[in-house]
Amino acid sequence: MGRGDLTNREWSLLEPHLPSPGGRGGRWNDHRTVLNGILFRVRTGVPWRDLPERYGSWKTVYERHRRWSADGTWDRLLQAVQADADLAGRIDWGMVGVDSTSCRAHQPAAGARKAKPRVPKKRTTPRHHRPDEGLGRSRGGLTSKIHLAGEGGCLPMALLITPGQWGDAPQMIEVLDRIRVPRPLVGRPRTRPDHVSGDKAYSSRRNRRYLRRRRIKHTIPEPKDQRANRRRRGSAGGRPAGFDRERYRRRNEVERTINRLKNSRAVATRYDKRAYVFHGTVTAAAVRLWLRP
């Protein structure tokens, strides 16, 4: 077993949720070998063609990753490991932080075809496909932004890929709506944390109204201009937003979650042309974090 490969315990958690290796046209290569090859590339960021020979054909590893990114297999694996962690009581629902991080896009990330991609052997568009491919221009060049929600144990709960110049506040609701942890012994999946924290970028009436409607307590500081505007309007401006300084000190947990994700070089720098493939790369890195003891 190479450095970073799946242990027997980790493989036993993933194996039941992987697609069947059989079917028409012959059997697939061993899922465990291919999965280790995908995780090696996510961790090191090497070109697919430079994968070590112990993982088999690089094209097989890449096509498996692309297929799993398109049909939602990576999303199902993430939910599966989260369900196991929740069953063991390892998810801190008491505080979920929302934040974003920018990723510089490498030269190979540009130049995707304009035609819509298709799921292999199906006439559907891949999940998380974006017409803009999640690429935006800034002073540093092409960038992508990862919006994510992280629980108190510094593990990612849900994520969203957008162009690098997109704002944070408009994406908060979609990120929180993507939290979905199955509970096979109880019933419906859990989607609502007890408390949500965010920095000043997430302070907006729309976000606060959404959190109140879902009865989610929140700690989001109010910028000076919003406070001044509310006071200027008098009683029509509404009551001041509550803010708990002690709870806000846990803000570093979501930032540490981002740092752990970006330890994977294929996440810190985007090499994938397609947005849905990059989403699968980030999700694979998140799955790897959840598998660690």
C-alpha positions as CSV (number, residue, x, y, z in Angstrom):
1,M,0.0,0.0,0.0
2,G,1.4,3.4,-1.0
3,R,1.5,6.6,1.0
4,G,-2.0,8.1,1.1
5,D,-3.8,4.9,-0.2
6,L,-7.0,3.7,1.4
7,T,-6.7,1.5,4.5
8,N,-8.8,-1.6,4.9
9,R,-11.1,0.2,7.3
10,E,-11.5,3.2,4.9
11,W,-12.2,0.9,1.9
12,S,-14.8,-1.0,3.9
13,L,-16.7,2.3,4.4
14,L,-16.7,3.2,0.7
15,E,-17.0,-0.2,-1.1
16,P,-20.8,-0.6,-0.5
17,H,-21.6,2.7,-2.1
18,L,-19.6,2.3,-5.3
19,P,-21.2,1.4,-8.6
20,S,-21.3,-2.3,-9.5
21,P,-18.0,-3.2,-11.3
22,G,-19.8,-5.6,-13.7
23,G,-22.1,-5.1,-16.7
24,R,-22.1,-5.3,-20.4
25,G,-18.8,-4.9,-22.2
26,G,-16.7,-6.7,-19.5
27,R,-15.7,-6.0,-15.9
28,W,-14.2,-2.7,-14.8
29,N,-10.7,-2.5,-13.3
30,D,-10.6,-2.9,-9.5
31,H,-12.4,0.0,-7.9
32,R,-9.9,0.2,-5.0
33,T,-6.9,0.6,-7.3
34,V,-8.6,3.2,-9.4
35,L,-9.8,5.1,-6.3
36,N,-6.3,5.2,-4.9
37,G,-5.1,6.6,-8.2
38,I,-7.7,9.4,-8.1
39,L,-6.9,10.3,-4.5
40,F,-3.1,10.3,-5.4
41,R,-3.8,12.8,-8.2
42,V,-6.0,14.9,-6.0
43,R,-3.4,15.0,-3.3
44,T,-0.4,15.7,-5.5
45,G,-1.9,17.6,-8.5
46,V,0.2,15.7,-11.0
47,P,-1.0,15.5,-14.6
48,W,-3.2,12.4,-15.2
49,R,-0.6,11.0,-17.7
50,D,2.1,11.0,-14.9
51,L,0.2,8.7,-12.5
52,P,2.4,5.9,-11.2
53,E,2.1,2.6,-13.0
54,R,0.8,0.8,-9.8
55,Y,-2.6,2.5,-10.4
56,G,-3.0,1.1,-13.9
57,S,-3.8,3.0,-17.0
58,W,-4.0,6.8,-16.4
59,K,-6.9,7.0,-18.9
60,T,-8.9,4.5,-16.9
61,V,-8.4,6.4,-13.7
62,Y,-9.3,9.7,-15.3
63,E,-12.4,8.4,-17.1
64,R,-13.6,6.8,-13.8
65,H,-13.2,10.2,-12.0
66,R,-14.9,12.0,-14.8
67,R,-17.8,9.5,-14.8
68,W,-18.2,9.7,-11.0
69,S,-18.1,13.5,-11.1
70,A,-20.9,13.5,-13.8
71,D,-23.3,11.0,-12.3
72,G,-23.1,12.2,-8.7
73,T,-21.1,9.2,-7.3
74,W,-18.8,11.5,-5.4
75,D,-21.7,13.3,-3.9
76,R,-23.2,10.0,-2.7
77,L,-19.9,8.9,-1.3
78,L,-19.6,12.2,0.7
79,Q,-23.1,11.7,2.1
80,A,-22.3,8.1,3.0
81,V,-19.2,8.9,5.0
82,Q,-21.1,11.8,6.7
83,A,-23.9,9.4,7.6
84,D,-21.4,7.1,9.2
85,A,-19.8,9.9,11.1
86,D,-23.2,11.2,12.3
87,L,-24.2,7.8,13.5
88,A,-21.0,7.7,15.5
89,G,-21.7,11.2,16.9
90,R,-18.7,12.8,15.2
91,I,-20.6,15.7,13.6
92,D,-20.7,19.0,15.5
93,W,-24.1,20.4,14.5
94,G,-23.8,23.1,17.2
95,M,-21.8,25.4,14.9
96,V,-21.6,25.3,11.1
97,G,-19.5,28.1,9.5
98,V,-19.9,29.4,5.9
99,D,-17.0,30.8,4.0
100,S,-15.3,30.8,0.6
101,T,-11.8,30.6,-0.9
102,S,-10.4,31.5,-4.3
103,C,-8.4,29.0,-6.3
104,R,-6.1,30.1,-9.1
105,A,-6.8,28.3,-12.4
106,H,-3.8,26.8,-14.1
107,Q,-3.4,27.2,-17.9
108,P,-4.9,23.7,-18.6
109,A,-8.1,24.7,-16.9
110,A,-9.0,27.1,-19.8
111,G,-10.3,26.3,-23.2
112,A,-13.1,23.9,-22.5
113,R,-15.4,23.1,-25.5
114,K,-18.6,25.2,-25.8
115,A,-20.8,22.2,-26.4
116,K,-22.6,20.8,-23.3
117,P,-20.9,17.7,-21.9
118,R,-23.0,14.5,-21.5
119,V,-23.0,11.8,-18.9
120,P,-21.4,8.7,-20.5
121,K,-24.0,6.4,-22.2
122,K,-26.8,8.8,-21.1
123,R,-28.5,11.8,-22.7
124,T,-28.3,14.0,-19.6
125,T,-26.1,16.9,-18.6
126,P,-23.6,16.1,-15.7
127,R,-24.5,17.3,-12.2
128,H,-23.0,20.6,-11.2
129,H,-22.3,21.5,-14.9
130,R,-22.0,25.3,-15.4
131,P,-22.1,27.1,-18.8
132,D,-19.4,29.5,-17.4
133,E,-17.4,26.4,-16.2
134,G,-16.9,28.2,-12.9
135,L,-14.1,30.4,-14.3
136,G,-13.9,34.2,-13.7
137,R,-11.3,36.8,-14.3
138,S,-9.6,38.9,-11.7
139,R,-6.3,40.8,-11.4
140,G,-4.5,37.5,-11.0
141,G,-6.1,35.9,-14.1
142,L,-8.6,33.1,-14.2
143,T,-9.9,32.0,-10.8
144,S,-12.6,29.8,-9.3
145,K,-14.2,30.2,-5.9
146,I,-15.2,27.4,-3.5
147,H,-18.1,28.2,-1.2
148,L,-18.5,25.7,1.6
149,A,-20.1,25.0,4.9
150,G,-17.9,23.4,7.6
151,E,-18.9,21.8,10.8
152,G,-17.3,22.4,14.2
153,G,-14.9,19.5,13.7
154,C,-13.2,21.2,10.7
155,L,-14.8,18.9,8.1
156,P,-16.7,20.1,5.0
157,M,-20.5,19.6,5.0
158,A,-21.4,21.0,1.5
159,L,-19.7,23.0,-1.2
160,L,-20.4,25.1,-4.3
161,I,-18.1,26.1,-7.3
162,T,-18.6,29.5,-8.8
163,P,-16.4,32.0,-10.9
164,G,-13.8,33.7,-8.8
165,Q,-15.4,37.2,-8.9
166,W,-18.8,36.1,-7.6
167,G,-19.8,37.5,-4.2
168,D,-20.2,35.5,-1.0
169,A,-23.6,36.6,0.3
170,P,-25.7,35.5,-2.6
171,Q,-24.3,31.9,-2.4
172,M,-25.0,31.3,1.3
173,I,-28.5,30.0,0.9
174,E,-27.6,27.5,-1.8
175,V,-24.6,26.2,0.2
176,L,-26.8,25.6,3.3
177,D,-29.5,24.0,1.2
178,R,-26.9,21.4,0.0
179,I,-26.3,20.1,3.5
180,R,-28.0,16.7,3.5
181,V,-26.8,14.0,5.9
182,P,-28.8,10.7,5.7
183,R,-30.0,9.1,8.9
184,P,-30.9,5.5,8.0
185,L,-32.0,4.6,11.6
186,V,-34.2,7.7,12.1
187,G,-35.8,8.7,8.9
188,R,-35.4,11.8,6.8
189,P,-31.9,13.3,6.2
190,R,-30.8,16.1,8.5
191,T,-30.4,19.4,6.7
192,R,-30.6,22.0,9.5
193,P,-27.7,22.9,11.8
194,D,-28.3,24.4,15.2
195,H,-26.2,27.5,14.6
196,V,-24.6,29.2,11.6
197,S,-21.7,31.7,11.6
198,G,-20.4,33.9,8.8
199,D,-18.3,37.0,8.4
200,K,-19.5,40.5,7.4
201,A,-19.7,39.4,3.8
202,Y,-22.8,37.3,4.6
203,S,-24.7,40.0,6.3
204,S,-27.8,40.7,4.3
205,R,-31.6,40.9,5.0
206,R,-32.1,38.0,2.6
207,N,-29.8,35.7,4.4
208,R,-31.0,36.6,7.9
209,R,-34.6,36.2,6.8
210,Y,-33.8,32.8,5.4
211,L,-32.2,31.7,8.7
212,R,-35.1,33.0,10.8
213,R,-37.6,31.2,8.6
214,R,-35.7,27.9,9.1
215,R,-35.3,28.7,12.8
216,I,-31.5,28.6,12.7
217,K,-29.7,30.7,15.2
218,H,-26.8,32.7,13.6
219,T,-23.8,34.8,14.4
220,I,-23.1,37.2,11.6
221,P,-21.6,40.7,12.3
222,E,-23.3,43.7,10.8
223,P,-21.1,46.0,8.7
224,K,-20.8,49.7,9.7
225,D,-22.7,50.9,6.6
226,Q,-25.6,48.6,7.3
227,R,-25.8,49.7,11.0
228,A,-25.7,53.4,9.9
229,N,-28.4,52.9,7.4
230,R,-30.6,51.1,9.9
231,R,-30.2,53.8,12.5
232,R,-30.9,56.5,9.9
233,R,-34.3,54.9,9.1
234,G,-35.3,55.0,12.7
235,S,-38.0,52.5,13.7
236,A,-38.5,51.5,10.1
237,G,-34.9,50.1,10.0
238,G,-35.8,47.3,12.4
239,R,-34.1,46.0,15.5
240,P,-30.3,45.5,15.6
241,A,-29.0,42.1,14.7
242,G,-27.9,40.0,17.6
243,F,-24.2,39.2,17.8
244,D,-22.4,36.8,20.2
245,R,-18.7,37.5,20.4
246,E,-17.9,34.3,22.2
247,R,-19.5,32.2,19.6
248,Y,-17.9,34.2,16.8
249,R,-14.5,33.1,18.1
250,R,-15.3,29.7,16.6
251,R,-15.1,31.4,13.2
252,N,-11.6,29.9,12.8
253,E,-13.1,26.4,12.4
254,V,-14.4,26.9,8.9
255,E,-11.1,28.7,7.9
256,R,-9.2,25.6,9.2
257,T,-11.5,23.4,7.2
258,I,-10.5,25.4,4.0
259,N,-6.8,25.0,4.9
260,R,-7.3,21.2,5.2
261,L,-9.0,21.0,1.9
262,K,-6.4,23.1,0.1
263,N,-3.6,20.8,1.4
264,S,-4.7,18.8,-1.7
265,R,-2.8,20.5,-4.6
266,A,-5.5,19.7,-7.2
267,V,-7.9,21.8,-5.0
268,A,-5.5,24.7,-4.2
269,T,-4.9,25.1,-7.9
270,R,-7.5,24.2,-10.4
271,Y,-6.3,22.0,-13.3
272,D,-9.7,20.7,-14.5
273,K,-11.3,22.3,-17.5
274,R,-14.9,21.4,-16.7
275,A,-16.6,22.8,-13.6
276,Y,-18.3,19.5,-12.7
277,V,-15.0,17.6,-12.8
278,F,-13.4,20.2,-10.5
279,H,-16.4,19.8,-8.2
280,G,-15.7,16.1,-8.2
281,T,-12.1,16.8,-7.3
282,V,-13.0,19.0,-4.4
283,T,-15.6,16.5,-3.2
284,A,-13.0,13.6,-3.4
285,A,-10.7,15.7,-1.2
286,A,-13.6,16.2,1.2
287,V,-14.4,12.5,1.3
288,R,-10.7,11.8,2.1
289,L,-10.9,14.1,5.1
290,W,-14.0,12.5,6.5
291,L,-12.4,9.0,6.2
292,R,-9.5,9.9,8.5
293,P,-10.0,8.8,12.2
